[in-house]
Amino acid sequence: MLDSKNELSEKKNSQFVDAAPSNQNVLDIYANEWSSNVPGFTSLPGHAGLFEDSRIAWMDQVFQVRGSSVLELGPLEGAHSYMMNKMDARSITAVEANKRAFLKCLCIKEIFELANVQFLLGDFNKYLDVNKRRYDIIVASGVLYHMKEPIEVLARLVAASDRIFVWTHFYDEKIVPARVDAKLFSALSPIYHDGKCYYGASRAYPESAIEWAGFSGGATSHTTWLTLTSILDFFASAGFDVLTNFEQRDHPNGPAIALCATRRG
């Protein structure tokens, strides 16, 4: 009986912090669940330098974030929100569906006093379906390859903004089998949208990724990786000019690229 009481006491005490208040205490709520290396703090395992991301710096050079209204899709831990707040965006609306990621975003907002950022909890596709506001810039970094129907996602983006930043993995049948577990992918198949044909391969998440408390993937068991040609063709068909950068065909998680798409005219 005594052991049961002790276990209950230990469980109860784990809900409290017995140290003086600090921002590190806030990050430690999610110890060993962080993807980002939060500047000035310990955020384990936190290997990704997303708070000083050269891809977002490049996007700022192309689009000039200062004074812009930004819609950010899947902010994960608020790192890019933090960067765009420092770039003096007029407003940043960041929509995150993962509950734990959303709460980590709120931690970052509190620690760094992100006055121009509003984090929303929910599905950004459904947000775009009901919210018809147009944004100066849409940022979709690390989300497209987590979508089951990525062409439909792109269609929502071009309906909501004239300037769109995307960083994504893409499917290349000559590269993916050699760098990523080929068993996770199906064969390429056609995707029809608005009378046009695109191509993508279905991909399953590995069990190790799903089981991690800091899982940063999508809500479905399978997603679709588009071919790079399909992504570029979609934007061209929608009337956008595209600049590309950071193409990395030897990325350990599969070939990847960043692009800034701007509506012509």
N, C-alpha and C positions, 0 to 999 in steps of 0.2 A: 504493500500500500504506500509505503514511504517513497519507493522508487517511482510510482505513478505520480505522486505529488511533485517530486523533483522534476520529472519530465514535463509536467504541466507548467511548472515554474520557469523552466528553461525556455519552453516554447513561448510563454508570455513575455519573458524578458527579451527575447529576440525581436520583439516588435518595437522595442524602445532603444533610443540612443543615449548612452550614459556619458558621452563626451560633450564638450562645449559646442554650441552651434557653429557649423562651418559649411561652406559649399561642397567640400569634399564629402561630408556626411550625406549630402543629397545624392551625389554620384554613386556613393557606396550602396545605396538602396538597390541598385542594379549591378552590383559587382559581378564581374565575369560575364556580363551580357552585352557589353558595349562593343560596337563595331568601330567607332570613331576614336581617334586619339584626341581627347578634349584638351585644348591648350591650357597649361598652368595647373593641370590636375592629373590624378591617376584614374584612368578609366579602362579597366581590364576587360577583355584582352586588347581592345582598342588599337588595332594595327593600322587602320586606314586614316590617312591624313586629310580627312574631308573638310576640316575647318580652315585649311589653307590649300584649297583645291585649284590647281592651275586650269582645270576645265571651266570652272565658274569664272575665273579671272579672264579667260579668253572670251567667254560669253559676254562679259561686261564690256570688253573692248569692242565687240561687234554690235551689241544692242544698246549699250550705255544704260545701266540699271538705274542710275540716279534719277529720281523724280518719277519713276515708272510704277504702275500697278502690276504686281506679279502674282501669278497663280503657280504655286509649287505643288507638284504631285508626288506623294510619298516622301515626305521630308526625312523619314527614318529616325534621326536623332537631332535634327535641327541644325546640322552643321552648315548646310548651304543657306538656310534661312539666316543664320548668324552672319555669313559672309555678305549676303545681299542687304541685310540691315546695315552693315558697315559701309556698304556702297551707296547708302542713302536712298534706297527704294522708297517711294512714297507709301506703299503698302505692300505687304506680303501675306497672302492667304495660302496657308499650307494645309493640305488635306491628307490625313494619314488614317488608314483603316486598321492597322495593327495596334491593339490596345496598349501593349507594353511600350511599343515605339512611341505612341502618342504621349504617354506619361513621361517618357524620357525627354521628349521635345519640350514638355512643360518645365522639366527640371532645367534644361538649357535656357529656356526663356527667362526663368527666374534668376538663374546665376548671372547671366550676361545682360539682363534688363533689355530684352529685345522689344522695344516700344512699338515698332512698326509691324510686328508679326502677330498674326492671329492663327493659331493652330485649331483645326477642326477635326473631329473624330468621325470617320465614315468613309464610304466608298467614293473615290473621286469621279468614277464614271457616272454614278447616280447623281452626284453633285452637279456635274456638267449637264446632265439631262434636264435638271429642273432649274438650275441657275443660269440664266441667259445673259448675265453680265459679260462684257468683253474686257479682256485684260491686255495691257500693253505687251506683256511677255508671259509666256508659259514655260516653266522649267519642268522637264520630265527626265530626271537623271536617275538611271538605275531602276526604271519601272516597266518599260515596254516589254522586255523579255520575261517579265513576271505575269504577263497578261495572257489569258486564254484566247482572246480575240483582239490582237494588237491592231489590226487594220481599223476595226471599229473605234478603238481608242484614238488613233491618229485622226479619224474623221471628226471626232469630238473636239480635238485640239484645233484643227484648222477652222472650225466653226466659231471658236472662242477667242482667237488671237491672230494677228498678222505676223507675229514674231515668236518662234518656238525653238527652244533649245532641247535637244535630246542627247543623252548618252546612253548607249545600249550595247548589249551583246547581239550578235547576229549569227545566222547559220551559214556555214560554208562547208559543203560536203567534202571538200578536199582537206579541210583543217580540223573540223570538230572531232572526227573519230580519233585523230592522233593526239589531241590535247584534252579532250573531255570524254568521260565515260560514254562510249557510243551506245551502250545498252539503254541509256536514259532517253535516247531519241528515237522517234519514228522516222520513216522515210519522208522526204519532201512531198508535200501535197498542195494542190491549188487552193487558193482562197479567192472567192469572187466577191467583188464589191463595186457597186455602181457601174456595172457593165465591163469591169476590167478584171484581169486575173493577176494575182500575186502568189507568192510561194512562201511556205513556212513549214517547219518541222515541230511536231509535238515533243515536249520534253517533260520528264518526270523529275521531281526533286529526290535527291538521295536521302536515305533515312537519317544519316548523320546530321544533315542540315535541318530537317524537320524537328528532330529531337532536341536541338539546342534551344535553350530558353530565349536567346537573343535572335532567333530566326528572323531573317529579313526578307523572306520571299513573299509570294502572293498568297491569295486565299484559296486557290484551287490546287488539286493534286497534280494537274498537268498544265503547262503553259505552252505558248507557241513562240518559237524564235523565227522571225522573218529573215529572209535573205537580204543582204545589203541592197541588191538591185531592186527588190520590192519596196524597201523603205524609200529609196531615192525616187523610184518611179511614182510612188504615191504622192510625194510632195510636188513633183513636177506636174502631175495630172491635176493637182489641186491649185496650181498657179503660183508655186513658191520657187524662189531661187535658193540654193543650198550651198553653204560653205561647210567643209568638213575639216576635222582636225583630230589629233590623238588616235588615229587609226592604229590599233595594236593587234595584229593577227596572231601574235604569240602570247597573248594574255593568258595567264594560267587557268582562267575560268571560261575561256572561249574567246574568239575574235570579237573585238569591240571597236566602237567609233563614237565620236562626238560630232554633232552637226548643229548649225544655226540655220534655220529656215525662215526666209522673209518673203512675204507675199509680194508678187510683182505689181508694179504700178502704184 
